[in-house]
């Protein structure tokens, strides 16, 4: 729950009003801190709690949380996905994502330097690096 506490502090510091809906959105995302959840799932959960809440409001809050560095966003297949920021001290990081259980593990190294050395004079403006496969637990289960 450390991430949710830091997220609340970031929201307060930004001047954004903390509504019950935003608090519940954070609580839902904190339950999925180690895996991505589709924005469709977020929408479904929030509309179950607040039937009158529009998709636009939910999506806007997700985007605002992402802009504050509270959420990490990714696209898996054709689905927009989000998860609670896993490293508030080092927001720039990369992940290994298990394709079976969908658990996310933070990678401690960024490979950008390796690629920069192969592109002398180029100006790299952004990058995204994710590894996909089976985590150790799922790989062990698959062997049995």
N, C-alpha and C positions, 0 to 999 in steps of 0.2 A: 504493500500500500504506500510505500515511500514515493513512488511515481505520482500517485494521486495527490499526495500532500504537496509535492513540488509543483504539480500542475495547478493546484488551487492558488499557490503563491504567485505563479506566473500570471494567472488570470487577474488576480487582485492588482498586481503591479502594472498590468496593462491598462487598468481603468475599466475593463469590461465588467458589466454587471453580472453578478453570480446569481442566476435564477435556479429554481428547483429543477427545471429541465436540464440545464447545463450540468448541474451537480449529478443528476441521474445519468446523464450521458457519460460523464467521467467515471462514475461508478461502474457502468456497464463495460466501458473500455478497460478499466483496471482489472476486471475479471478475465480479460483476454490479453493480459500484458505480455505473454510470451508467444503470441501467435497473431497473425493478421485476421481480421474479420471484414467481410464485405460491407460496403456502405449500404447495400440492400438489407443485410442482417441488422445493421445499426438502425436503419429506418424502420424495419419491422418491429424491433424491440421498443423503440421510442414511441411508435404509434400505438402499440399495445398499452403502454403506460399513459399516453396522452393522445387519445383518439382524434382530437381536433388539430394536432400539430401537423403542419404541412411538410412535405418532403423538402421544399425549398428552405425552410427554417432549419431542418436537421442538417441538410447539406451545407448551408451557410455556416452553422456552428462547427461542423467538422472542418471546413476550410479555415475558419478563424483559429481553431485549435492547432491546425497544422502550421499556419503562419506564425503562431506564437512558439512553435517548437515543442508543443505538447504531444502531438501525434506525428507518426511517421506514415507516409502514404506509399502505396505501391500499386501496380496493376498486375493481376494474376489472371492470365487468359484475357478475357474481355471485362473482368470485374475490377472495379476500383476497390481497393482494400486499405484499411488503416489499422494501426495498433498504437498503444501507448508508447511514447518515447522510452527506449530502453537505456539510454545513457545521457542524462541531462548535462553532465560535465563535458561530454564530447559528442555533440549532436551529429558531427560528420563521422559516420562509421558505416560498415557494411554487414551483411547477414549471410548465414547459412539457413536455408529454409527446408525442412523435411517435407517431402512430397507425400508422405503417408500420414503422419500425425499433425503436420503443419506447424510444429513448434519452431520458433525462431531463435537462433543463437547469434549473438553479436560476434563479429570478427574483429580482432584487435589491430589489424594492419590494413592500411589502404595501399593498393597496388598502383596508384596513380604515378608515382615516381618512375616505375618501370616503363610505363607507356610514354611518359614525357621524354625520357631519354631516347626513344625511338622516333620522336617527332620534333627534331630540332627546329626552332623558329615558329612552331605552331602555338596558337593560343587556345588551350583547352578551356572551354567555358563551363562545362559541367560534366559529371559522369555518374554512373550508377553501376555498382558491382554487387551481384548477388550470386551465391552458390546454391544449387538445388541438388537434392539427393535424398538418401535415407539417413536419419540420425543414428547414432550408435545403438539406441534401444530398438528402433524399428529394423535396423540391419540385422541385429542379433535375433529378433523374432522371425525375420524372413529366412534365416539359415535353418531354423528348426522346423 
